[in-house]
Amino acid sequence: MHAPRPPPAFTALRGEIEKIQARGRVRRDVLPFGVACLDARLPGGGLAIGALHEVAGGGRDAVDGAAAALFVAGIAARTCGQVLWCVVRPDLFAPATAHAGLAPDRVIYVEAGDDKAVLACFEEGLRHKGLGAVVGEVGRLSMTASRRLQLAAEGAGVMGLAIRRWRRSTEAADFGQPTAATTRWRVSALPSTPLPTAGVGRARWRVELLRCKAGDCADFELECCDETGRLDLPAELADRSDPAASGSRRAAG
């Protein structure tokens, strides 16, 4: 039995509502990761470029920030243009970010005195349309500050990447507070990929997508960024017939 066809007036009204809603949407370009199971979790198939994204390290890396910084470096490496990187602690290791694909001659470093100064430089950088990405390392990120960063990123079409770092691991609980960021990630180091001979294989990360506007949360076991800034699935996971088998889906918070 076929469902009754809606009256023409109802169909016309629905069309008008959809047009009004479409005008309010901001069309965003995206930067795919190139890992199918990961991109499938993101609206548009990639990381929104004119938007703010949060990244933190898991476990002890909440203080060190090494895995989070390399994850962000790989993303920034695949954007076009110079990258502004704002820090409080001058401990960013350029050879490591270069190994993740971000060449030192593409990075403009800003050493600020505290989180407040970093946020000011972060926002100012996002308003400059000539940059490929702006990175800011901060501890606390309030809803007001993140909203300003999100609006600046949207207005200029520049990707904002906030690396959350704390002086003490106990302060990392602040990462659970709401912000205006489009996505929120946590990156934790795992044992390296085993080799058939003696040596150290490619580093692995547990990459958790903790929050995604208009998308689902999930976590993945991935090999870290290569010299082109790209992540990859470990061989034993890439060979599975079900590409979603490497990432578990959770309800968005």
N, C-alpha and C positions, 0 to 999 in steps of 0.2 A: 504494500500500500504506500503510495507516494505522499510525502508531506505536502500540505497545501502551500501554493506559491504565495509569498507575501504581496500585499497590494502595492501598486506602482508608487503611491505616495510614500510608503514606508521605505521602499528601496531607494527612492530619490533622497529622502532624509538621511539615510545611512551614508549615502555617497557624499552628501554635504558635510556631515560630521567627520568623515575620514579626511576630507580635504582640509578642514580646519585643524585637525590634529596633525596632519602632515606639515602644515606651515610652522607649527611650533617645534618640530623636531630639528635638531642640528645634525646635518649630514657630516659624518666623521670618516676620514680616511683611517685605515688601520695598517698596522705593521705585523704581518704574520710571523709566528715563530718558525714555521716550516716543519713543525711536528703535528701531524694530523690530529691525534687524540687531544692535544693541548689546544690547538686552534679551534677545534670543534666546540670547546667549552666557552669560547669568547664570542660575543655578538659581532657579526660581521666577519668572523674568521681571523681575528687578530687583535692586537693591542691598539686601542684608540690612540691616535696621534695627538689630537688637540684635547688632551685630558691629563689629569693628575693620577699617578699610580704610586702606591706605597709598597715598600719592600723591607723586610726585616730578616735577620738571621735567626735560626732556631738554636736553642740550647745555649752553649757558651758563645756562639757567634752573635748573639744579641749584643754583646759588648764589643767583640772584635770586628764584626761586620764584614769579614772577608768574603764569605760566600755570597752575601747580599750584594756587595760591591761588584763582584765579578759577574753576577747575574745581570745587574744593571748595566755594567760596561758592555756586555754582549748585546743588550737591547740598543743602547746608544750607538754602538758601532754600526748598526744596520740602518741608522737614520742618515739623512743627508745634511751636511753642514757641520760647523763647529759645535762642540759640546761645552757648555759652561758647567763646572763642577764646584759646588760651594761646600766648604768644610769648616769645622771648628778645630779638629785635631789634624795637624799636618802629617798624617801617616798613610796617605794613599800611595800605594806602590805602583808606579807607572809601568815597570816591566810586566807586572802581573795583569794589569788592565790591557796592555798591548797583546799579551798572550790570549786574552779573551776577545781580541779583534779591534780594540779601540786604540789606534795609534796615538802616541803622545803629542804629535803635532796637530792633532784635532781637538785637543783639550785645553780650555782656558780655566786655570785654577784660581779660585777666590778663597783666601784664608780669612775667615771672620772670627770675631772674638767670642761670640756666643750664639745660641739658637736664634735669638731675636734678630741679630745681624744677618745670619744665614737666611732666614725667612725673607728679610727685606731684599737681599741680593737675588734670592730664588724668584721672588715675584717680579722684580725688575727685569731679570733675564727672560722670564716667560713672555714678557710684553714685547720682546725684540724678535720680530718675525724672521730674522736671518739665521737663527740658530736651529740646529737639528734637534737638540734636546737640552734640558736643563736638569741638573742633578743637585739635590740639596741633602746633606746629612744632618738630621735633627733628632733630638730626643723626644720632646713633647711637640705634638701637632694638634692644636685645638680645632674645633669645628669651624670657628671663624677664620683662622689662618688658612686652613685647608680649602675653605670655600673661596677665599680670595685667590689662592693658587689655581684652583679649578677654573674659575672665571677668566683668569689671565691666560691660562693654557687654551681654553676654548676660543677666546678672542683673537689670539695670534696664530692658532693652529700649530702650536709647539708642544711637544711631549714633555711633561713634568714627571720626574722620578724622585720620590722622596725616600731616602734610605733612613730607616729609623735605627738609631744607635743610642745606647744608654751607657752611663758610667758604671752602673751596677746591674747585674742580671735581675735583681728584684724590681727594678724600675720598668722592666719590660712589660709589666701588666698594663701599662698605659696603652699598649698596642691594641688592646681590646676596645678602647673607647671609640665611639663613632666619629668618622670624618667624612668629608665630601669627596674623597678619592673614588675614582671609577673602579679601580681594582685594588685588592690588597693581597700581598704574597708573603710567604715565609719560606726561606731557603735554608736547608740543613745539610751539612756534609754527611756523606755515607762512605763506606769502604770503596776504594777504587775498583775499577773493572779488573777482574783477574786475568793474568796473562799466562800463556802456555809455558813460558820460560821465566827465569828470574827477572825481576824488575817491577816497576810501579806502572800500573795501567792508567787509563784516563779517569780522572776524578768523577765521582757521581754525586748527585744531589737529590734530596727529596724536595720537590717543588710543590708547595701547597697554595692553591688558589682559595684564599679564605673568604673573599668577598668579591662579587662581580655584579655590577648593576645590569639588570636585564639578563643575567646568566646564572649558571649553576656553580657551586663550589666543587672542587675536586682536588686530588693530590696525585702526583706522578713521581716515578723514579726515572731520572734522566741522567745522561752523561753531560758534563759541564760544557760551557761554551768553547768552541774551537777557535782557531785563528781568524775565522770569518765572523765570529760572534754568534754562531748557531749551536743550539742544543741538539741532542740526538737521543733516540731510544737505545738502551742497551740491546745488544744483539739478540739475547734470549727473549726479550720482550717484543722486539721488532718482528721476530719470526712468527709470532702468534697470529692466528687467522683473524681474531677479533681485536681490532686496533684499540678498542676501549678497555681491553683487559689490563693495560698498564696504569690506568687511572681510575680511582674509585670516586663515584659521585656522591655528594652529600647535599642536603637541602641548604639553600642559601639562607644566611642569617640576616 
